Amino acid sequence: MKQDKSQQLFEKAKTLMPGGVNSPVRAFKSVGGTPVFMKKGKGAHIWDEDGNEYVDHCCSWGPLILGHANDEVETKIIETIKNGTSFGAPTALENELADLIISNHSYIEKIRFVSSGTEAVMSALRLARGVTGKSKIIKFDGCYHGHVDSLLVKAGSGLVTFGESTSAGVPAAFANETIVLPLNDEEAVKSCLENLHHEIAAIIIEPIPANNGLLIQSHKFLVHLRELCTQHNVLLIFDEVISGFRVGFEGAAGLYQIQPDIITFGKIIGGGMPVGAYGASHEIMNHISPLGPVYQAGTLSGNPVAMSAGIAQLTACLQPHFYQNLQHKTDHLVDGIKQHIHAKGYEITIYNIGSIFWFAFSDMAHLNRADQINSGKMSLFAKVYHYLLDNCVYFGPSGYEVGFVSAAHSEADIDKTIKTMCDAFDLVMG
Ligand SMILES: Cc1ncc(COP(=O)(O)O)c(C=O)c1O
């Protein structure tokens, strides 16, 4: 496959931006080779600068649940942009998107729009601290919540430990405000809260952890978190930047029927434009400035063009059978691959929930903790990845990243992905 233009562009990009990219995983470090520079997308397909066409399962890392350049999203963006791109004053479009969400999402009563998932999480933490008057946060090993200082931490040594920063530039004092616990471990959370509840403002979790493989939690564990938080006056934050509007309009809260105290959103909410949000009850949200003492602001927050994209995309998600159709397609994809894996007896497992899927070189039917992932097998992923790329199927370039199915994927697209993935597995396992 010809990739001369991508190579030239990457050489130039490296002289201009750190690592040639504006977000690290795009640099292909974990799979090797040159990042593919994309030029256009339509539906489930994307084209690179050299003219190669791919079936896309990265979907911009999740936002594009309708696929690329969806007609309704495109029309709404163009209509809005003709009236200007930003005012720094309220617009009716903010009401429209907020109302669309709140009237169809029974787990939040009020919402604040920001410009990224990271910003949503950062603001939700400040809100939780402002509401409770406490400062420590519990997070889980294997969950990613954006590049918020106090969440770029890993577990230190010891059972209940304060975090150690995973990035230079994060003061130890910030990492010290975070406690990192293993996923799906009721006892660890219970004993931590019993000892430290008077210091802990919130527990933050991706209710469907999908940034470090797909580590589906037991319903019982999530219910247990809810009960413990209520018992100890600790707020429960569901980070639904990926799962929100993905596993159903009401996300994981709706799927599991668990009421978190705060929910963070990103990705799908903005229809491919930079939007994040956080929502909660009136009571909690009224702590935010200008009503309350928790300060949070943004020049481009609630940007009209971004709101328009969100309105168009979420309107489509609300159509009858939207999520059932997505599920049906994803089941077809996953079943097709599973059949092949079983027939060949490969030690590979494919995991999925809604239209999110991920495969690992493991025979464990359920993976729910980060330490169960065999990092030693990631070299096999790199081989699979390059086979897929060479055969025009595009995934996020890391074995820890999940794939997505969009409403735009056709049966033919899914069949192509099944065949190419099965061939890739034959290549590396054969
Ligand atoms: C669960 C979760 N939270 C937060 C973020 C950060 O969002 P953003 O990249 O928009 O800042 C991400 C990004 O992947 C995410 O998956």
The ligand as an ORCA input file, in Angstrom:
! r2SCAN-3c Opt
* xyz 0 1
  C     -13.774      7.956     29.825
  C     -13.042      9.168     29.346
  N     -13.008     10.257     30.114
  C     -12.380     11.374     29.710
  C     -11.748     11.426     28.489
  C     -11.074     12.681     28.043
  O     -11.803     13.248     26.987
  P     -11.079     14.243     25.963
  O     -10.103     13.438     25.194
  O     -12.219     14.788     25.134
  O     -10.445     15.312     26.774
  C     -11.749     10.317     27.651
  C     -11.036     10.323     26.372
  O     -10.800      9.341     25.733
  C     -12.426      9.148     28.086
  O     -12.476      8.054     27.333
*
